[in-house]
Amino acid sequence: MQQHRILGAFLFKKYGIDSSFFNETYTPSQIYVRSADFNRTITSATSNMVGMYYNRNGDIPGLDYPAENGWPNGYVPIPIHMIQQSVDHVSFHFCVMTKLANPILSKRKMCRD
């Protein structure tokens, strides 16, 4: 998680601050996050978004995140989108190729039918 948080901070600096490719505050129309439907990949994506958008100066309590006790100050939750593995042709292309090339590797837990 720490590595992904650091990566998110790097991406934010490079594309949000240095090049102004996207806004410095989270804008749903600019950022779409997709993950394979595994806990580890969802956690990695969330950690990246924490690195990019957690506790940034432009975030407004009560507008960008809840202004209430118990909510982490500056935490803007970013949606992580997932798709069923059976129809996910982006995240699971490895499994299709593995099943064709090597039947032993295709028995791995991540390659389901």
C-alpha positions as a Markdown table, in Angstrom:
| # | Residue | x | y | z |
|---|---|---|---|---|
| 1 | Met | 0.0 | 0.0 | 0.0 |
| 2 | Gln | 2.8 | 2.4 | 0.8 |
| 3 | Gln | 4.4 | 1.9 | -2.6 |
| 4 | His | 1.1 | 2.7 | -4.3 |
| 5 | Arg | 0.5 | 5.8 | -2.1 |
| 6 | Ile | 4.0 | 7.0 | -3.1 |
| 7 | Leu | 3.2 | 6.3 | -6.8 |
| 8 | Gly | -0.1 | 8.2 | -6.5 |
| 9 | Ala | 1.8 | 11.2 | -5.1 |
| 10 | Phe | 4.3 | 11.0 | -7.9 |
| 11 | Leu | 1.6 | 10.8 | -10.5 |
| 12 | Phe | -0.3 | 13.8 | -8.9 |
| 13 | Lys | 2.9 | 15.9 | -9.0 |
| 14 | Lys | 3.7 | 14.9 | -12.6 |
| 15 | Tyr | 0.3 | 15.2 | -14.1 |
| 16 | Gly | -1.7 | 17.4 | -11.8 |
| 17 | Ile | 0.9 | 20.0 | -10.7 |
| 18 | Asp | 3.7 | 20.0 | -13.2 |
| 19 | Ser | 1.8 | 19.6 | -16.5 |
| 20 | Ser | -1.8 | 20.5 | -15.4 |
| 21 | Phe | -3.1 | 17.5 | -17.3 |
| 22 | Phe | -5.8 | 17.2 | -14.6 |
| 23 | Asn | -7.2 | 19.4 | -11.8 |
| 24 | Glu | -5.5 | 19.4 | -8.4 |
| 25 | Thr | -8.8 | 18.6 | -6.8 |
| 26 | Tyr | -10.6 | 15.4 | -7.7 |
| 27 | Thr | -12.9 | 15.9 | -10.7 |
| 28 | Pro | -14.9 | 12.7 | -11.6 |
| 29 | Ser | -15.0 | 13.6 | -15.3 |
| 30 | Gln | -11.2 | 13.6 | -15.4 |
| 31 | Ile | -10.3 | 10.5 | -13.4 |
| 32 | Tyr | -11.7 | 7.0 | -13.9 |
| 33 | Val | -10.1 | 4.2 | -11.9 |
| 34 | Arg | -10.6 | 0.6 | -12.9 |
| 35 | Ser | -9.4 | -2.5 | -11.1 |
| 36 | Ala | -9.5 | -6.2 | -11.4 |
| 37 | Asp | -12.0 | -7.6 | -8.9 |
| 38 | Phe | -9.4 | -8.8 | -6.4 |
| 39 | Asn | -8.9 | -7.4 | -2.9 |
| 40 | Arg | -5.2 | -6.7 | -3.6 |
| 41 | Thr | -5.8 | -4.8 | -6.8 |
| 42 | Ile | -8.7 | -2.8 | -5.3 |
| 43 | Thr | -6.5 | -1.9 | -2.3 |
| 44 | Ser | -3.7 | -0.9 | -4.7 |
| 45 | Ala | -6.0 | 1.4 | -6.7 |
| 46 | Thr | -7.3 | 2.9 | -3.5 |
| 47 | Ser | -3.8 | 3.5 | -2.2 |
| 48 | Asn | -2.9 | 5.2 | -5.5 |
| 49 | Met | -5.9 | 7.6 | -5.1 |
| 50 | Val | -5.0 | 8.3 | -1.5 |
| 51 | Gly | -1.5 | 9.3 | -2.7 |
| 52 | Met | -3.1 | 11.5 | -5.4 |
| 53 | Tyr | -5.9 | 13.2 | -3.5 |
| 54 | Tyr | -5.6 | 12.8 | 0.2 |
| 55 | Asn | -5.4 | 16.0 | 2.2 |
| 56 | Arg | -4.9 | 18.4 | -0.7 |
| 57 | Asn | -5.3 | 22.1 | -0.1 |
| 58 | Gly | -8.1 | 22.7 | -2.6 |
| 59 | Asp | -10.5 | 20.2 | -1.0 |
| 60 | Ile | -13.4 | 21.8 | 0.8 |
| 61 | Pro | -14.9 | 20.1 | 3.9 |
| 62 | Gly | -18.6 | 19.6 | 3.5 |
| 63 | Leu | -18.3 | 19.8 | -0.3 |
| 64 | Asp | -15.6 | 17.4 | -1.3 |
| 65 | Tyr | -15.8 | 15.2 | 1.8 |
| 66 | Pro | -18.0 | 15.0 | 4.9 |
| 67 | Ala | -17.3 | 17.7 | 7.5 |
| 68 | Glu | -18.1 | 15.6 | 10.5 |
| 69 | Asn | -16.3 | 14.0 | 13.5 |
| 70 | Gly | -14.9 | 10.6 | 12.7 |
| 71 | Trp | -14.3 | 11.3 | 9.0 |
| 72 | Pro | -10.6 | 11.5 | 8.2 |
| 73 | Asn | -9.8 | 15.2 | 7.5 |
| 74 | Gly | -9.0 | 15.7 | 3.8 |
| 75 | Tyr | -10.1 | 12.2 | 2.7 |
| 76 | Val | -12.0 | 12.3 | -0.6 |
| 77 | Pro | -13.2 | 8.8 | -1.5 |
| 78 | Ile | -12.5 | 8.0 | -5.2 |
| 79 | Pro | -14.7 | 5.3 | -6.7 |
| 80 | Ile | -12.9 | 2.2 | -7.9 |
| 81 | His | -14.8 | 0.5 | -10.8 |
| 82 | Met | -14.7 | -3.2 | -11.3 |
| 83 | Ile | -16.1 | -5.6 | -13.9 |
| 84 | Gln | -16.8 | -9.3 | -13.7 |
| 85 | Gln | -13.8 | -11.4 | -14.6 |
| 86 | Ser | -15.8 | -13.5 | -17.1 |
| 87 | Val | -16.3 | -10.4 | -19.2 |
| 88 | Asp | -13.2 | -8.4 | -18.4 |
| 89 | His | -11.0 | -8.5 | -21.5 |
| 90 | Val | -8.6 | -5.9 | -20.2 |
| 91 | Ser | -7.4 | -7.1 | -16.8 |
| 92 | Phe | -7.5 | -10.8 | -17.6 |
| 93 | His | -5.9 | -11.0 | -21.0 |
| 94 | Phe | -3.0 | -13.0 | -19.4 |
| 95 | Cys | -5.4 | -15.8 | -18.5 |
| 96 | Val | -6.7 | -16.2 | -22.1 |
| 97 | Met | -3.2 | -16.4 | -23.5 |
| 98 | Thr | -2.0 | -18.7 | -20.7 |
| 99 | Lys | -4.8 | -21.2 | -21.3 |
| 100 | Leu | -3.9 | -21.4 | -24.9 |
| 101 | Ala | -0.1 | -21.6 | -24.4 |
| 102 | Asn | 0.3 | -23.5 | -21.1 |
| 103 | Pro | -2.5 | -25.6 | -19.6 |
| 104 | Ile | -0.5 | -26.1 | -16.3 |
| 105 | Leu | -0.3 | -22.3 | -15.7 |
| 106 | Ser | -3.9 | -21.9 | -16.5 |
| 107 | Lys | -4.8 | -23.8 | -13.4 |
| 108 | Arg | -3.6 | -20.8 | -11.3 |
| 109 | Lys | -6.2 | -19.4 | -8.9 |
| 110 | Met | -6.5 | -16.1 | -10.8 |
| 111 | Cys | -7.4 | -17.8 | -14.1 |
| 112 | Arg | -11.0 | -18.9 | -13.6 |
| 113 | Asp | -13.4 | -20.2 | -16.3 |
